[in-house]
Amino acid sequence: MFENLESEILIIARLLLGGAFVFAGLRNIQNRKLVASLMAARGVPQAGLALWLGIVLQVAAGALVIAGLWTAPAAAALILFLIVATPMFHNFWDHQGADRAVRINGVVSNAALGGGFLALIAHSL
């Protein structure tokens, strides 16, 4: 059952990390009008186009991570996505109280995702 525990854990890690981004990308399709308006309000030029590029990146790179194909480049692309998206959607400095706490939690969660992707990259070296 646990003949190669490292390999089995790695599969689960890829499913969880990649799956989070496939899910988020698909959710962003459903919420595209709201997300595009939030992006435009944050000053993103061509917010609709930028949103679709982000969705494609989330879904494609997430699927590659899940499949274990080009894992390091896909993980690196998702780290770059996090670097861009985190301050855009988790701008805790503009909020107070519970709203600020929610956004801080988003920053911490995204940092943890980035750490997971760095671990996948290190494993593939």
C-alpha positions as CSV (number, residue, x, y, z in Angstrom):
1,M,0.0,0.0,0.0
2,F,2.7,2.5,1.0
3,E,5.5,1.1,-1.2
4,N,6.8,4.5,-2.3
5,L,5.4,6.9,0.3
6,E,7.4,9.9,-1.1
7,S,5.8,9.4,-4.5
8,E,2.3,9.0,-3.1
9,I,2.7,12.2,-0.9
10,L,4.0,14.1,-4.0
11,I,0.9,13.1,-6.0
12,I,-1.3,14.3,-3.2
13,A,0.6,17.6,-3.0
14,R,0.3,18.1,-6.7
15,L,-3.4,17.4,-6.6
16,L,-4.0,19.9,-3.8
17,L,-1.8,22.7,-5.1
18,G,-2.7,22.3,-8.8
19,G,-6.3,21.6,-8.0
20,A,-6.6,24.8,-6.0
21,F,-5.7,26.8,-9.1
22,V,-7.9,24.8,-11.5
23,F,-10.8,25.4,-9.1
24,A,-10.0,29.1,-8.7
25,G,-9.7,29.6,-12.5
26,L,-13.1,27.9,-13.1
27,R,-14.6,29.9,-10.3
28,N,-13.3,33.1,-11.9
29,I,-15.0,32.2,-15.1
30,Q,-18.3,32.1,-13.2
31,N,-17.5,35.4,-11.5
32,R,-15.8,37.1,-14.5
33,K,-17.9,40.3,-14.4
34,L,-17.2,40.9,-10.8
35,V,-13.5,40.0,-10.9
36,A,-13.0,42.2,-14.0
37,S,-14.6,45.1,-12.3
38,L,-12.5,44.6,-9.2
39,M,-9.4,44.5,-11.4
40,A,-10.4,47.6,-13.3
41,A,-11.0,49.4,-10.0
42,R,-7.4,48.5,-9.0
43,G,-6.1,50.2,-12.2
44,V,-5.4,47.1,-14.3
45,P,-5.4,48.1,-17.9
46,Q,-7.5,45.9,-20.2
47,A,-9.0,44.2,-17.1
48,G,-11.2,41.8,-19.1
49,L,-8.2,40.5,-21.2
50,A,-6.0,40.3,-18.2
51,L,-8.6,38.3,-16.4
52,W,-8.9,35.8,-19.2
53,L,-5.1,35.5,-19.4
54,G,-5.0,34.8,-15.6
55,I,-7.8,32.2,-15.9
56,V,-6.0,30.4,-18.7
57,L,-2.8,30.5,-16.6
58,Q,-4.5,29.2,-13.5
59,V,-6.3,26.3,-15.2
60,A,-3.4,25.3,-17.6
61,A,-0.6,25.6,-15.1
62,G,-2.7,24.0,-12.3
63,A,-3.5,21.1,-14.6
64,L,0.1,20.6,-15.5
65,V,1.0,20.5,-11.8
66,I,-1.7,17.9,-11.2
67,A,-0.4,15.8,-14.1
68,G,3.2,16.2,-13.1
69,L,4.1,17.6,-16.5
70,W,6.5,20.5,-16.7
71,T,6.0,20.8,-13.0
72,A,8.8,23.3,-12.3
73,P,7.8,25.8,-15.1
74,A,4.1,25.5,-14.2
75,A,4.8,26.0,-10.5
76,A,7.1,29.0,-11.3
77,A,4.3,30.5,-13.5
78,L,1.8,30.1,-10.6
79,I,4.3,31.8,-8.2
80,L,4.5,34.7,-10.6
81,F,0.7,34.7,-10.7
82,L,0.6,34.9,-6.9
83,I,3.0,37.8,-6.9
84,V,0.8,39.8,-9.2
85,A,-2.6,38.7,-7.9
86,T,-2.0,38.9,-4.1
87,P,-1.6,42.6,-3.7
88,M,-4.4,43.2,-6.2
89,F,-7.0,41.1,-4.4
90,H,-5.7,41.0,-0.8
91,N,-5.0,44.7,-0.3
92,F,-5.3,44.6,3.5
93,W,-3.7,48.0,3.9
94,D,-6.9,49.6,2.4
95,H,-9.2,47.9,5.0
96,Q,-10.0,47.8,8.7
97,G,-11.4,45.3,11.1
98,A,-12.7,41.9,10.0
99,D,-12.3,42.9,6.3
100,R,-8.6,43.5,6.9
101,A,-8.2,40.2,8.7
102,V,-9.8,38.3,5.8
103,R,-7.4,40.0,3.4
104,I,-4.4,39.3,5.6
105,N,-5.4,35.6,5.7
106,G,-5.5,35.7,1.9
107,V,-1.9,37.0,1.8
108,V,-0.7,34.3,4.3
109,S,-2.5,31.6,2.3
110,N,-1.0,32.8,-1.0
111,A,2.4,32.8,0.7
112,A,1.9,29.2,1.8
113,L,0.9,28.2,-1.7
114,G,4.0,29.9,-3.0
115,G,6.0,27.8,-0.5
116,G,4.3,24.6,-1.7
117,F,5.2,25.5,-5.3
118,L,8.9,26.2,-4.3
119,A,9.0,22.8,-2.7
120,L,7.7,21.2,-6.0
121,I,10.3,23.1,-7.9
122,A,13.1,22.0,-5.5
123,H,11.9,18.4,-5.8
124,S,12.1,18.5,-9.6
125,L,15.7,19.7,-9.6
